């Protein structure tokens, strides 16, 4: 597009003033990532001839050492922010930003991932042009603005919630160092054998605690933490980013149900329009976590996650394997 300039920023002090409505592409998340070990933010900004920002998109590079000596990947959550849809088509701006980020990181990362797009076909052409391949995924969101959460669940689930409440199960926001350590310990233990699930350094979650954009919660039974969750807020919606439960140890009080339910209730009380579950998983016919989340009355939607591997032959093979 004539007259447009694309720039990638890596330092907070160099960033131009940006519209920060979308948390996942905001200056706030950029700063939080900069302060977190083993993460690096890359903010792609498109400006016009007058130097005005017309769109921007945040990619976060993560360094992992679980199964490999060093696995580096970049994740983009959503398609970015746009300032003037009438003058500059979104798909073209998305293509410019994606191309710039791919050129900058394709040789520095093991793979790039673009997920949580607003619509299934968003950026389809541009992602294909940059040699990304799509993997079918599932997303679930609960509407909170039309009906109370109680109106969407079954009597059986409501009885479980009531019984657990009578036995003393409570969920509260993390505010003390003791609760934070318990939150971190449970989250990491729960996800230790899930290599696809990246858990950031504690500094990231401490930053969430200090911001108005998110909350950390712990669910307790007799003063023992049996569940936890991390929520972030963006454009009137709440997003469940991380969660963990001690289901087997405390099956009689349903830690998973109580953690999700109480977190959803808090989002409803705060006036959020929707609660979105960010990682429901692959659309297998039998997906226990998906079936569990749907018990709270949410709606499922088929979507894509897009990947591009740095090693060409691997990317070509996976593109063939996941061909539509």
N, C-alpha and C positions, 0 to 999 in steps of 0.2 A: 504494500500500500504506500503510495507516494506521500512523502512528507512526514512519515512516522519513524520514530527512532526507538529502538529497543535497548534497554540497559539492565544489567544484572548487578544488584547491590548485595554486598556481604557484610557491611559494617553498619551498625545502627545510626551512627552520626552522619552517614552519607545519604540516608534515605530522604527523599523529598516528602512533603506533606501528602498523606494518603487518606482516602476515605476508608474508615475502619469498621464499616457495618458488619462485614463478614469476619468473624473471629479467626477462621482458618486461613485467612489471607491478610491478617491485620499486622500493624506495627507492633502491637502488644505480643502476639505470638512470636513474631520475629525476635523481639527482645528476650522473651522467655527461652527460646531455643538457643540463642547466643550464649545465655548464661548456664546452659545445661551441658555437662560433659558428654562427649560422644555424639553430639548433634551439631549441625551447621545449617543455617538458613540461607537460602538464595532467593532474593526478591526480584522478580522480573517486572520491569516497569516500561510501559509504552507511552511515549509522549508525542504530541503533534508538533507542527512547525513553530507554534508559539511557546513551546516548552510546557504545555499543560498536560497533565496526566490524563490519559484516556482509558487505561486499564492496567491492572497489576495482578500478579499471581505469585504465591509463595510455595517454594519447594523446600523440603527439609531433608537433608542428608543425614543418615544414621549409620553409626559404626557398631557392628555386632561381632562378638567373639565366641558364640556358643558352639556351633558345629564346625566352623572353619577358623583358620588362623585370623582372618579378617574379612568380614562380609560387609560391604558398603552398599547401601541402597538409598534411593531418593523417593520420597512419597509426596504427591500433590493431592490435597483433599478438596475436591471441587474444582470448578473451572475458573475461579478468580473473581475479581471485581471489575465492573465496567461502568463508565461514567456518562456516555452519550450514545445510546443505542441507535438514535435516529441518524447520526452522522457516520458512525463507525460500526459496521456489522460485527456482532459478537464472534461469529465463527471465524472471521478473518483475523481479528485480534487474538483470539485463542490460538490460532495457528502460528502467529508471529511469536507469541510468548512460549509456546510449546517447542517451536523450532530452536529458539535461543537457549532454552533450558537443556534441550537434548544435546545440542552442540557443545555446551559447556560441561556437561556431566557424563556423557555417554562413555568417555574413556576413563573417567574417574570413579565410576560406580559399577557394581556388579549388575544392578538392574534398576530401572526406573518404573514407578508405579503411579498411575492416575486413578483415583477412586472417588466414591461418594459424589458423582456428578448428579446434577439436579434432574436430568432426564436420561433415559437409557441411551438414546441416540445422540446426545450432546457430544460435539467434537468428533464424531465418527470418521468423517473424511480426513480431518487434519491429523488424527491419531494414526490412521492407516498410512498416511503420507510419510510420517516419521517412523514407520515400521514398528509400531506398537501392535500387539495382538490382544483381542478381547477374551476374557474368561467370564462365563456366566456366574453371577453372584446374586445373593438375595439381600434385600433391605426390608426393614419393618419400621413403621412409625405408628404411634398412638395419638389420635386426635384428643386434645385436652380442652379445646375451646368450645365444643358443642355439648359434650356430656361429661359428667363427673366420672372418674375412673371406676367407681362402684357400679355404675350403670352398665359396664361392659364386661364384667366378669361373671362367672357361673356361681351358683349357690355353694357348690362344693369348694371352690377356691376361696370364697368369702369365709366359709367355716374354718378352713385351715388358717386363714389370716387371724380370725377372731380367737381361735384356740391358742395360736402362738403368742398373741398379744396377752392373753390371760395368764400364760406361763411366764411372762416377764420379758419377752423379746422387744427391744427398742432400737430405733435407728436415729442417730444424731450426727450433726455436722462435726467434722474433725476440727478441734480447736486447741487441743493440748498436745504437747510433745509425745506423751505416752500413747495417745490415740493415733498420732501420725506414725509412730514406729510400728504399732500393731497393724495399721493400714498397709504400710509398705511391706511388712513381713508376709502378710497373708496374700497380697497381690503377687509377690514374686514367687512364693511357694506354689500357689495355684497355677501359675503360668510357666513353671520351670520346664515341664516336659512338653510345652507347646512352642516349638522353635519359630513358628510363623508369627507368634504374638510378641511384638517388641515392647518391652517395658522400659521407659526412660529412667534416667537417674533420679534420685529423690529430689534433687534441686528443681526439677520440672514440676513435681507435685507441690512442692513448697510454694512455687510461684503461683500455681493455681489457687492455693489457699489465700494468698495475699491479694488476688485480683477479684474484681466483681464479676468476671466472666465465667467463673466456675466454682464448684463446691466439691469437697471430699466428704464422704459419709462412711460411718462404721455402724454395723448392726451388732448388738450385744445381747448375750444371754447369760445371766448371772455374772455380769462384768467381764465375760470372755467374748472377744471379737469373733463372730462367726460369719461375717460377711462385710464387704466393702464395695464402694463404687466411686467413680469420678465422673462428674457431670460438667460440661461446658455449655455456655449459652451463646447463641448467635442468631441475630435477626428474628427474635421472638420465639425461637425454638430451643429446646434442651436436647443435648446429645450425650448419650451414655457412651463414654469413650473407653472406660476400663471398669471391670468388675471382677469379683472373686467371692467364692462361698466355701464354707466347710460343710458341704451337703452330707457326706457319709458319716462324719463324726456327730452331727446334730440333726439327723434326719427327722427326728420327732418334732422339731420346731421349724423345719423348712427354711433354712437360712437363705436359699436362693429366692424363694417366693417373697420373704419378708424384706430382703435387700432391695429387690426390684420394685416391690409395691410401695415401700416407704419412700424410695427415691422418686417414684412417679407422683406420689401424693405431694411431695415437696414442690416438684415442678408445677403441678396443678395449682397449688396455693400461691405460687409466684406469678401465675398468670401466663405461663408458657402456652403457645398454641399447639405445639406438638412435642412429643418425646420420641427421638429418633435413636435407633440402635445401630451403632456404626459398624459392627462386625458380626453379622448373623451367620455368615459363612456361605459355602458352596451350596447350590440348589440340589443336594442329594434328595432322593425320594424319602429317605428316612434321615432326618436331621434333628436329633433330640433337643438341641438348644433352640432351634427355630420353633419347634412345636411348643417348647416351654414358654418362649416369649409370646407366642400367639395366644396363649391362655389369658393374657391380660387385655385382649380385645383389640389388638393392633391389626394393621393392614400390611400384607406382604406385597412386595413389588420386585419383579425381575429386573436386574440391571447388569451392567458390565463393570469389571475392573480391567484396566489396561496395563500391559507390561511390555517392557523393552529391555532385553538383556544385552550387556556390553559385548559379549563374545558372539560374533555374527552367526556362526554355524549353530550355536545353541538357540539363538533367537529364531533362525530360519526353521529349525526342527520344531520348536514349540509353536511357531506360527502355523506350521502344517498340522501339528497335533491338535491345536485348538481351532482349526478352521471351521467356519460355520457351514 
